[in-house]
Amino acid sequence: MLDFTSALYLGLRHATTSLCPWDELSLGKPMVLDEPPSSEVVAAGLAQLQGCEAATMLPSTLHLFWDMFGMPGTGRIAILLDAGTYPIARWGVERAAARGIPVERFAHHDVEALARRARHWMRAGRRPVIVADGFCPSCGKVAPVAAYADMARACGGQLVLDDTQALGVLGANPDARNMLGCGGGGSLCWHGVHGPHIVVGASLAKAFGAPVAVLAGSVESVDWFRRCSETRIHCSPPSVAVLRAASRALAINREQGDAIRRRLVALVMRLRDCFARVGLMATGAMPFPVQSFMATRGSNVDELYDGLLARGVRMLLTKVCRSQQLRLSAIVTAAHSEADIDLAARAAAQLDHAGHSLSGLCGEATWIRR
């Protein structure tokens, strides 16, 4: 089965034999008492990669955002949540709402709507905390991070980014040769935006293939998080194994990352071109690993998905955020080959020639099944 459903974007798989050995998997203590020695080293590497002053490691972004929006000492704030934000960060925001903190959603990537509400809450004596994803795979667009950061700073507030999608994929100074940018430092590097009013949370489970999370920001912000965190008191630190995997991923990224990303872009563009020839048009402009397609003829999306699956090509049937329309999505990784792309294109062409439908797939997607 040819699989286009894995989010291991850079194709990194950390076999046990590829990692430095360890004597114990867990320390048997909560994070507040002790962490594996490699934790600080990995955190420092990730802080540098993202252009931040400091960072700390957590078992997952669920731990991270649950803590961030539930800790005391945040003062008088109001949370402004981009409507397209991924559920993990939203769950943390819901915890803040349960504690009485005002929460409002604003339209996805709508800077003007955000500005109106941020100024409203500033006049009401509350610091706006803007929460968003750095990159949205549903619409295939980077968030207007620079505008969000400027608004947070102007209103004396804070920008909190979930950069899980972008970390390891996007980087600094994108151009025609490096369409995803250089370095893999994520959204802040892509936009060239930094500052003490920005905090970034991200999982390494996608591009870097290590199921562990990092919180990065100013020294003051990270220190505050470490002092006030509840999960650091009640939960174990990331295991030695996942920290070893994260360390290996950072080393590979330093040595080969940009070359891997260039190859990844070439594969994505090949898929877009091949699918366009059989009436499947990509809905976004960026060569990001997650690609969604709208079709120019027919209407039965389930039949298209099932037809590809019957021909040994597994993709994703996805659902539009703002309606019930469906579309087809494929996740291309650096582990794919040109032959894989061509095989998928041939399967789509066979369906096209057989008269199967290839349309009704447009809009902003959320994973819905399979």
C-alpha positions as CSV (number, residue, x, y, z in Angstrom):
1,M,0.0,0.0,0.0
2,L,1.3,3.4,-1.0
3,D,0.6,5.6,2.0
4,F,0.1,9.4,1.8
5,T,-1.2,9.8,5.4
6,S,1.9,10.1,7.5
7,A,2.9,13.5,9.0
8,L,6.6,12.6,9.3
9,Y,7.3,15.3,6.9
10,L,11.1,15.0,6.8
11,G,10.9,11.2,6.7
12,L,12.8,10.8,10.0
13,R,12.2,7.5,11.7
14,H,14.3,6.9,14.8
15,A,15.1,3.2,15.1
16,T,16.5,2.1,18.5
17,T,19.8,1.2,16.8
18,S,20.1,4.8,15.5
19,L,19.9,6.4,19.0
20,C,22.5,6.7,21.7
21,P,21.9,4.1,24.4
22,W,20.4,4.8,27.7
23,D,20.5,3.1,31.1
24,E,16.9,4.0,32.2
25,L,13.8,5.0,30.3
26,S,12.3,7.1,33.1
27,L,13.6,8.7,36.2
28,G,10.5,7.9,38.2
29,K,10.2,11.5,39.4
30,P,8.0,14.5,38.4
31,M,9.6,17.1,36.2
32,V,9.8,19.6,39.0
33,L,12.3,17.4,40.9
34,D,14.5,16.1,38.0
35,E,14.8,15.8,34.3
36,P,17.1,13.7,32.1
37,P,20.4,15.5,31.6
38,S,19.8,15.7,27.8
39,S,16.6,17.6,28.3
40,E,18.4,21.0,28.8
41,V,20.7,20.3,25.9
42,V,17.8,19.6,23.5
43,A,15.8,22.6,24.8
44,A,18.8,24.9,24.2
45,G,19.2,23.6,20.6
46,L,15.5,24.1,19.9
47,A,15.6,27.7,21.4
48,Q,18.5,28.5,19.1
49,L,16.8,26.9,16.1
50,Q,13.7,29.0,16.6
51,G,15.6,32.2,17.4
52,C,14.3,32.4,21.0
53,E,16.2,33.1,24.2
54,A,15.2,29.9,26.1
55,A,13.1,26.8,25.9
56,T,11.9,23.9,28.0
57,M,10.7,20.4,27.1
58,L,7.4,18.8,27.9
59,P,5.9,15.4,27.1
60,S,3.3,16.8,24.7
61,T,1.6,20.0,23.5
62,L,-1.4,18.9,25.5
63,H,0.6,19.2,28.7
64,L,2.0,22.5,27.4
65,F,-1.2,24.3,26.5
66,W,-3.1,22.9,29.4
67,D,-0.5,24.4,31.7
68,M,-0.1,27.7,29.9
69,F,-3.7,28.7,30.0
70,G,-4.5,27.3,33.4
71,M,-1.6,28.7,35.5
72,P,-2.1,31.5,38.1
73,G,-0.4,34.9,37.8
74,T,-1.5,35.7,34.3
75,G,-3.1,39.0,35.5
76,R,-6.0,40.7,33.8
77,I,-6.0,39.2,30.3
78,A,-8.5,38.4,27.5
79,I,-7.7,35.6,25.1
80,L,-8.3,36.2,21.4
81,L,-8.4,32.9,19.5
82,D,-7.9,32.5,15.8
83,A,-10.9,30.5,14.7
84,G,-8.7,28.1,12.7
85,T,-6.5,27.1,15.7
86,Y,-5.9,23.4,16.1
87,P,-7.9,21.7,18.9
88,I,-4.9,21.1,21.3
89,A,-4.3,24.8,21.9
90,R,-8.1,25.3,21.9
91,W,-8.5,22.8,24.8
92,G,-6.0,24.9,26.8
93,V,-7.9,28.0,26.1
94,E,-11.2,26.3,27.2
95,R,-9.5,25.7,30.6
96,A,-8.8,29.4,30.8
97,A,-12.4,30.2,30.0
98,A,-13.6,27.8,32.7
99,R,-11.5,29.9,35.1
100,G,-13.4,33.1,34.1
101,I,-10.9,34.5,31.6
102,P,-12.7,36.2,28.7
103,V,-12.2,34.3,25.5
104,E,-13.3,35.5,22.0
105,R,-12.7,33.9,18.6
106,F,-11.9,36.0,15.6
107,A,-12.1,35.0,11.9
108,H,-9.3,32.9,10.6
109,H,-6.3,35.1,9.7
110,D,-8.5,38.3,9.9
111,V,-6.1,40.9,11.1
112,E,-8.7,43.7,11.1
113,A,-11.1,41.7,13.2
114,L,-8.3,40.9,15.6
115,A,-7.2,44.6,15.9
116,R,-10.8,45.7,16.8
117,R,-11.1,43.2,19.6
118,A,-7.6,43.7,20.9
119,R,-8.1,47.4,21.2
120,H,-11.4,46.8,22.9
121,W,-9.9,44.7,25.6
122,M,-6.9,47.0,26.0
123,R,-9.4,49.9,26.7
124,A,-11.2,47.6,29.1
125,G,-8.0,47.1,31.1
126,R,-7.1,43.6,29.9
127,R,-4.0,42.5,28.1
128,P,-4.9,40.7,24.9
129,V,-3.3,37.2,24.5
130,I,-3.5,36.2,20.8
131,V,-3.5,32.5,20.1
132,A,-3.0,31.0,16.7
133,D,-1.3,28.3,14.6
134,G,1.8,29.4,12.7
135,F,0.7,27.5,9.7
136,C,-2.7,26.1,8.8
137,P,-2.6,22.9,6.7
138,S,-6.4,23.2,6.1
139,C,-6.1,26.4,4.0
140,G,-2.4,25.9,3.1
141,K,-1.4,29.4,4.4
142,V,1.0,30.8,6.8
143,A,-0.6,32.9,9.5
144,P,0.0,36.7,9.5
145,V,2.4,36.3,12.3
146,A,4.1,39.6,11.9
147,A,0.8,41.4,12.1
148,Y,-0.3,39.4,15.1
149,A,2.9,40.1,16.9
150,D,2.7,43.8,16.2
151,M,-0.8,43.9,17.5
152,A,0.2,42.0,20.7
153,R,3.1,44.4,21.3
154,A,1.0,47.5,20.6
155,C,-1.6,46.5,23.1
156,G,0.8,45.3,25.8
157,G,-0.2,41.7,25.3
158,Q,1.2,38.5,24.1
159,L,1.2,36.2,21.1
160,V,1.1,32.5,21.7
161,L,1.8,30.3,18.6
162,D,1.2,26.6,18.1
163,D,4.0,26.0,15.6
164,T,3.7,22.2,15.4
165,Q,3.1,22.2,11.6
166,A,5.9,24.7,10.7
167,L,8.7,23.6,13.0
168,G,11.2,21.7,10.9
169,V,9.5,22.6,7.7
170,L,9.5,26.4,7.4
171,G,12.6,28.5,7.9
172,A,14.3,31.8,7.3
173,N,14.6,33.7,4.0
174,P,12.4,31.6,1.7
175,D,13.2,32.1,-2.0
176,A,13.0,30.3,-5.4
177,R,15.7,27.8,-4.4
178,N,14.6,27.2,-0.9
179,M,10.8,27.6,-1.1
180,L,10.3,26.5,2.5
181,G,13.1,28.7,3.8
182,C,16.4,27.7,5.4
183,G,17.1,26.0,8.8
184,G,13.6,24.7,9.7
185,G,13.2,27.1,12.6
186,G,9.5,27.5,12.0
187,S,7.2,30.5,11.8
188,L,9.2,33.1,13.7
189,C,12.2,32.5,11.4
190,W,10.0,32.5,8.3
191,H,8.6,35.9,9.1
192,G,11.7,37.3,10.8
193,V,9.7,38.1,13.9
194,H,11.0,37.8,17.4
195,G,10.4,39.5,20.8
196,P,9.8,38.9,24.5
197,H,6.0,39.1,23.9
198,I,6.0,36.0,21.8
199,V,5.8,32.4,23.1
200,V,5.9,29.4,20.8
201,G,4.7,25.9,21.6
202,A,5.4,23.0,19.2
203,S,5.4,19.2,19.0
204,L,8.4,17.6,17.3
205,A,6.3,14.6,16.4
206,K,5.8,15.7,12.8
207,A,8.8,17.0,10.9
208,F,11.3,15.7,13.5
209,G,9.6,12.4,14.2
210,A,10.0,12.7,18.0
211,P,6.8,12.7,20.2
212,V,7.9,15.4,22.5
213,A,7.0,19.1,22.9
214,V,9.0,22.4,23.3
215,L,8.0,25.7,24.8
216,A,10.2,28.6,23.6
217,G,10.3,32.3,24.3
218,S,12.1,34.8,26.4
219,V,14.1,33.8,29.5
220,E,11.4,35.5,31.6
221,S,8.5,33.7,29.9
222,V,10.1,30.2,30.1
223,D,11.2,30.8,33.7
224,W,7.7,31.8,34.7
225,F,6.3,28.7,33.0
226,R,8.7,26.4,34.8
227,R,7.9,28.0,38.2
228,C,4.1,27.9,37.8
229,S,3.6,24.7,35.8
230,E,1.2,22.2,37.3
231,T,2.1,19.4,35.0
232,R,5.8,19.7,36.0
233,I,4.6,18.9,39.5
234,H,2.3,16.0,38.7
235,C,3.7,14.5,35.5
236,S,6.9,12.7,34.5
237,P,9.4,14.5,32.1
238,P,9.8,13.4,28.5
239,S,11.4,9.9,28.4
240,V,15.1,9.5,27.7
241,A,14.2,7.7,24.4
242,V,12.2,10.6,22.9
243,L,14.9,13.1,24.0
244,R,17.5,11.0,22.2
245,A,15.3,11.0,19.1
246,A,14.9,14.8,19.3
247,S,18.6,15.2,19.6
248,R,19.2,13.0,16.6
249,A,16.6,14.9,14.6
250,L,18.3,18.2,15.4
251,A,21.6,16.9,14.3
252,I,20.2,15.6,11.0
253,N,18.5,19.0,10.5
254,R,21.8,20.8,11.0
255,E,23.6,18.6,8.5
256,Q,21.0,17.7,5.9
257,G,17.8,19.6,6.7
258,D,17.9,22.1,3.9
259,A,18.7,19.5,1.3
260,I,15.8,17.3,2.6
261,R,13.4,20.2,2.4
262,R,14.4,21.0,-1.2
263,R,13.8,17.4,-2.2
264,L,10.5,17.5,-0.3
265,V,9.4,20.6,-2.3
266,A,10.3,18.9,-5.6
267,L,8.1,15.9,-4.6
268,V,5.2,18.1,-3.7
269,M,5.5,20.1,-6.9
270,R,5.6,16.8,-8.9
271,L,2.4,15.6,-7.2
272,R,0.7,19.0,-7.9
273,D,1.7,18.9,-11.5
274,C,0.8,15.3,-12.1
275,F,-2.7,15.6,-10.5
276,A,-3.4,18.8,-12.4
277,R,-3.1,16.8,-15.6
278,V,-6.1,14.7,-14.6
279,G,-8.2,17.5,-13.3
280,L,-7.2,17.6,-9.6
281,M,-6.1,21.1,-8.7
282,A,-4.2,22.0,-5.5
283,T,-6.2,24.4,-3.3
284,G,-3.2,26.2,-1.8
285,A,-0.2,27.9,-3.3
286,M,2.5,26.7,-0.9
287,P,4.5,23.5,-1.5
288,F,3.8,22.4,2.0
289,P,3.8,18.6,2.6
290,V,0.1,18.6,3.2
291,Q,-1.7,19.1,-0.1
292,S,-5.4,19.2,-0.7
293,F,-7.1,19.0,-4.1
294,M,-10.3,20.2,-5.7
295,A,-11.5,18.6,-8.9
296,T,-12.8,19.9,-12.1
297,R,-15.2,17.2,-13.1
298,G,-17.6,14.8,-11.4
299,S,-18.9,15.0,-7.9
300,N,-18.5,11.7,-5.9
301,V,-15.6,12.2,-3.6
302,D,-16.1,8.9,-1.7
303,E,-15.8,7.1,-5.0
304,L,-12.5,8.8,-5.8
305,Y,-11.1,8.0,-2.4
306,D,-12.2,4.4,-2.6
307,G,-11.0,4.0,-6.2
308,L,-7.5,5.2,-5.2
309,L,-7.5,2.9,-2.2
310,A,-8.5,-0.1,-4.4
311,R,-5.5,0.7,-6.5
312,G,-3.2,0.7,-3.6
313,V,-3.0,4.4,-2.9
314,R,-4.1,5.6,0.6
315,M,-4.9,9.3,1.0
316,L,-7.1,11.3,3.3
317,L,-10.7,12.2,2.8
318,T,-11.1,15.6,4.4
319,K,-13.9,17.9,5.4
320,V,-14.3,21.6,4.8
321,C,-14.3,23.7,8.0
322,R,-17.2,26.0,7.0
323,S,-19.5,23.6,5.2
324,Q,-20.0,19.9,4.5
325,Q,-18.0,19.8,1.3
326,L,-15.3,17.2,1.0
327,R,-11.9,17.1,-0.7
328,L,-8.9,14.8,-1.1
329,S,-5.7,15.4,0.8
330,A,-2.3,13.8,0.5
331,I,0.7,14.2,2.8
332,V,4.0,14.0,1.0
333,T,7.1,13.2,3.0
334,A,10.8,13.1,2.2
335,A,10.5,9.3,2.4
336,H,8.4,9.2,-0.7
337,S,10.1,8.8,-4.1
338,E,9.3,10.1,-7.6
339,A,8.1,6.7,-8.5
340,D,5.6,6.9,-5.6
341,I,4.3,10.2,-6.9
342,D,4.0,8.8,-10.4
343,L,2.2,5.7,-9.2
344,A,-0.4,7.9,-7.4
345,A,-0.8,10.0,-10.5
346,R,-1.4,6.9,-12.7
347,A,-4.0,5.6,-10.3
348,A,-5.8,9.0,-10.5
349,A,-5.6,9.0,-14.3
350,Q,-7.1,5.5,-14.4
351,L,-10.1,6.7,-12.4
352,D,-10.4,9.8,-14.7
353,H,-10.4,7.7,-17.8
354,A,-12.9,5.3,-16.3
355,G,-15.3,8.2,-15.8
356,H,-15.2,8.3,-12.0
357,S,-15.8,11.7,-10.4
358,L,-13.0,14.0,-9.6
359,S,-14.7,17.1,-8.0
360,G,-16.5,18.5,-5.1
361,L,-13.3,18.8,-3.1
362,C,-12.7,22.3,-2.0
363,G,-12.4,24.5,1.0
364,E,-10.6,24.4,4.4
365,A,-10.2,20.9,5.7
366,T,-10.3,19.0,8.9
367,W,-9.4,15.3,9.1
368,I,-12.6,13.3,9.3
369,R,-12.0,9.6,8.7
370,R,-9.7,6.8,7.6
